[in-house]
């Protein structure tokens, strides 16, 4: 079995530029933290995974209040065991 671990360094900040990878807290009944590419336009937030097997997470209107940027991903390391 091959295990791949992704480690990242996060710079704490409350906003990120469109297209940047961000640590994001989503409170939609289940509070989850995730690393995704962050896009904001008008009244829509879209969180895109780097893995194309996963659909984007899209939040519209009042749902945006449940999406909180924790910080900007500034470095990544892959560990393969």
Secondary structure by P-SEA (a helix, b strand, c coil): cbbbbbbbbbcccccccccccccccccccbbbbbbccccccccbbbbbbccccccbbbbcccccccccccccccbbbbbcc
